[in-house]
């Protein structure tokens, strides 16, 4: 009876050690994933900021003038087409 009790205590101690080790490994994984999440969150914020800069009307107008040689038409160059109903 005494040997069964000793074996049980020994197995319980080994199980406790193994579970704590697994907990540590899982916690390390969690911290790594949280760091990756924070990095991706920061990158996402930077991309949103960059996108908002690229789509500003002034930027689009500047690129149209520089790269496509576009200009705002004069009033005599604008005409309307009436569509039949």
N, C-alpha and C positions, 0 to 999 in steps of 0.2 A: 504494500500500500504506500509505503514511504517512497519507494522508487518511482511509482506512478506520479506522485506529487512533485518530486524533483524534476522528472521529465516534463511534466506539464508547465512548471515554472520556467524551465529552460526554454521550452518551445514558445512560451508566451513572451519571454525576453527577446528571443530571436525575431519573432513576429513584430514586436514593437520596434526593434531596430530597423527591420526591413521597411516597415510602414513609414517611419520617420525619414528614412533615406529616400523613399519614393516621394514623400511630401517635399523634401528639399529639392529634388530634381524637378518636380512639377512647379514649384515656386520659382526656380531659376528660369524655366521655360516661360512662365507667366511674365516675369520681368523682361525677358528678351522680347516677347511679343508686344508688351506695352511700349518698350523703346521703339520698336519698329512702327507701331501705331502712331506714336508721337511724331516720328520722323515723316511718315506718310501724311499725317495731318498738316504738318508744317509745309511740306511740299505742295499739298493741295491748296493751301492758302496762298502760297506764292504763285501757283498757276492761275488761280482765280484773279489775283491782282494783276498779273501779266496780261491775262485775257481782257480784263476791263480796260487796260491801257491800250491794247491793240485795237479795240473796237470803238474807241472814242471818235466822234464825227470829225474832229479836227485832224486826227491822225489819218483817217481814211481820205479826207480831202487832200491832205499834203501828199500822200502816196499817189493819189490819182493825178495830181499836177506833176509830180516829179517823174514817176515811172511810166505813166500812160500819156503824158502831155495833154491831159484833159484840162478844161477850163469851164468856168460858169458861163453859160450862153448869154448873149445880149438879148434884150427884150424883143428886138426885131427877128432874132433867130428862133424864137419860140412860137409855135403855132399849135392849134388844137384841131383835132379831128372829131367831127360829130358822127356818131354811130347811129345807124337807123334803128328805130325802136321795133 
